Amino acid sequence: NLRQTSGPVLEKPKDLAALLAGYVIFTVNFGLIARLYGMSIRISATGAVTSNLMRGLLLASLLKFGGLIGALYLLLVFWQLSGLYLALGALISLVILTSFLIASYLRSFAVSSSK
């Protein structure tokens, strides 16, 4: 009972949900990491590094990782979505986000080299 296909097929209804969930989780995680990194750069650039600010960054980082682990637990264990399609969705997000970053870098490089 093997069926012939001409390309990749989402075999279960949950596969598309897993693909989208992987994309969303990676994109949100990437955005949160970028925001935390930006905050730490601004804090160190101002020289106003206090223990409260460092604790706040640490707490925000722990919340981000806790949310990521919780979301993956729900998706993989509770809703039993495919880990392969979660990873594929994250890979698609990585390619898209990297393409945007490269395009942005090349635009800024072109502007700075034309001056």
C-alpha positions in Angstrom: 0.0 0.0 0.0 2.7 2.5 -0.9 1.5 5.5 -2.8 3.5 7.3 -5.3 4.0 11.0 -4.8 5.8 13.6 -6.8 7.0 15.7 -3.8 6.8 16.2 0.0 3.4 15.5 1.4 2.0 16.6 4.8 0.6 13.2 5.8 -1.3 14.2 9.0 -3.4 17.2 9.7 -1.1 18.1 12.6 1.9 18.3 10.3 1.0 21.8 9.0 0.3 22.9 12.5 3.8 21.7 13.6 5.4 23.4 10.6 3.8 26.7 11.5 4.5 26.3 15.2 8.2 25.7 14.6 8.3 28.8 12.4 6.5 31.0 15.0 8.5 29.7 18.0 11.9 30.2 16.2 10.9 33.7 15.0 9.7 34.8 18.5 12.7 33.3 20.1 15.0 35.1 17.6 13.2 38.4 18.3 13.5 38.0 22.0 17.2 37.2 21.8 17.8 40.3 19.7 15.8 42.5 22.1 17.7 41.1 25.1 21.0 41.6 23.3 20.1 45.2 22.4 19.1 45.9 26.0 22.4 44.6 27.3 24.4 46.7 24.8 22.4 49.8 25.7 23.0 49.1 29.4 26.7 48.6 29.0 27.0 51.6 26.7 25.5 54.0 29.2 27.8 52.7 32.0 24.8 52.6 34.3 25.2 48.9 35.1 23.4 48.2 38.4 22.7 44.9 40.0 18.9 45.5 39.5 19.4 45.9 35.7 21.5 42.8 35.6 19.0 40.8 37.6 16.3 42.1 35.3 18.2 40.9 32.2 18.8 37.5 33.9 15.2 37.2 34.8 14.1 38.1 31.3 16.5 35.5 29.8 15.3 32.8 32.2 11.6 33.6 31.3 12.5 33.4 27.6 14.1 30.0 28.0 11.3 28.8 30.3 8.7 29.9 27.8 10.6 28.2 25.0 10.9 24.9 26.9 7.2 25.1 28.0 6.0 25.7 24.4 8.1 22.8 23.1 6.8 20.6 25.8 3.2 21.4 25.0 3.8 20.9 21.3 5.8 17.7 21.4 4.3 15.9 24.5 0.9 17.3 25.1 -0.3 17.9 21.5 2.1 15.3 20.1 3.1 17.3 17.0 5.9 16.0 14.8 9.4 17.1 15.9 10.6 16.8 12.3 8.0 19.4 11.1 8.8 21.7 14.1 12.4 21.6 13.1 11.6 22.2 9.5 9.5 25.2 10.4 12.3 26.6 12.5 14.7 26.0 9.6 12.4 28.0 7.2 12.3 30.8 9.8 16.1 30.8 10.1 16.5 31.1 6.3 14.0 33.9 6.0 15.4 35.9 9.0 19.0 35.4 7.8 18.0 36.6 4.3 16.5 39.8 5.8 19.6 40.4 7.9 21.9 39.9 5.0 19.8 42.2 2.8 19.8 44.8 5.5 23.6 44.5 6.0 24.2 44.8 2.2 22.0 47.9 2.0 23.8 49.6 4.9 27.2 48.6 3.3 26.1 50.0 0.0 25.0 53.3 1.6 28.2 53.7 3.6 30.5 52.8 0.7 28.8 55.4 -1.6 29.6 58.2 0.8 
